[in-house]
Amino acid sequence: MLFRSDSVERAIDGICAEFERRLRELNPQLRSITYDIGDLYSWVDNMPDLSALVFEPKIQAYVPCGKEWIKKKAFTHLRRLADQAGR
């Protein structure tokens, strides 16, 4: 699966959106889809080939980031969205 983005936040948002799309596809009878971070982590872990190439300005190169990095960024992203929704 390939996600292209000009920012880490938008890339992580795309990954989360793909997970949510997959949940809706698997559960078309549900009007509302809910999940916890563990569900997202399991989906990420079960993706056969998921990583991110992130531009590192200090070395002027792209650095590969694995699933653990993606999960940490997803947690931060979803927490920020939840905090914004709670305001």
C-alpha positions as CSV (number, residue, x, y, z in Angstrom):
1,M,0.0,0.0,0.0
2,L,1.4,3.4,-1.0
3,F,0.5,6.7,0.7
4,R,2.1,9.8,-0.6
5,S,2.0,13.0,1.4
6,D,3.9,16.2,1.9
7,S,3.7,15.9,5.7
8,V,4.0,13.2,8.3
9,E,0.6,14.3,9.8
10,R,-1.2,14.0,6.5
11,A,0.4,10.6,5.8
12,I,-0.6,9.3,9.2
13,D,-4.1,10.7,8.6
14,G,-4.2,8.8,5.4
15,I,-3.2,5.5,7.1
16,C,-5.9,6.0,9.7
17,A,-8.5,6.8,7.0
18,E,-7.6,3.7,5.1
19,F,-8.1,1.6,8.3
20,E,-11.4,3.2,8.9
21,R,-12.4,2.6,5.2
22,R,-11.5,-1.0,5.7
23,L,-13.6,-1.2,8.9
24,R,-16.6,0.2,7.1
25,E,-16.1,-2.2,4.2
26,L,-16.1,-5.2,6.6
27,N,-19.1,-3.9,8.6
28,P,-21.5,-2.3,6.1
29,Q,-24.4,-2.8,8.4
30,L,-23.0,-0.5,11.1
31,R,-23.9,3.2,10.9
32,S,-21.1,4.2,13.2
33,I,-17.7,2.6,13.4
34,T,-15.7,2.7,16.6
35,Y,-12.3,1.2,17.4
36,D,-9.5,1.5,19.9
37,I,-5.9,2.1,19.3
38,G,-5.2,-1.6,19.7
39,D,-7.4,-2.4,16.7
40,L,-5.4,0.1,14.6
41,Y,-2.1,-1.4,15.9
42,S,-3.1,-4.9,15.0
43,W,-4.1,-3.7,11.5
44,V,-0.7,-2.0,11.1
45,D,1.1,-5.1,12.4
46,N,-0.7,-7.3,9.9
47,M,0.1,-5.2,6.9
48,P,2.7,-7.2,5.0
49,D,4.7,-4.1,3.8
50,L,4.0,-0.8,5.6
51,S,6.7,1.7,6.2
52,A,7.3,5.5,5.8
53,L,10.1,7.4,4.1
54,V,10.5,10.6,6.0
55,F,12.6,13.5,4.7
56,E,15.3,14.4,7.2
57,P,16.6,17.9,6.5
58,K,19.7,17.6,8.5
59,I,21.1,14.9,6.1
60,Q,19.0,15.9,3.1
61,A,17.8,12.4,2.6
62,Y,14.8,10.2,3.2
63,V,14.9,7.9,6.3
64,P,12.9,4.7,6.5
65,C,10.6,4.5,9.5
66,G,8.9,1.2,10.4
67,K,5.7,0.1,11.9
68,E,6.5,1.0,15.5
69,W,7.2,4.6,14.4
70,I,3.9,4.6,12.4
71,K,2.0,3.4,15.5
72,K,3.5,6.0,17.7
73,K,2.7,8.8,15.2
74,A,-0.9,7.4,14.8
75,F,-1.4,7.4,18.6
76,T,-0.3,11.1,18.8
77,H,-2.4,12.0,15.8
78,L,-5.6,10.3,17.2
79,R,-5.0,11.8,20.6
80,R,-4.7,15.3,19.1
81,L,-8.0,14.7,17.2
82,A,-9.7,13.5,20.3
83,D,-8.5,16.5,22.3
84,Q,-9.8,18.8,19.6
85,A,-13.2,17.1,19.6
86,G,-13.4,17.3,23.4
87,R,-13.0,21.1,23.4
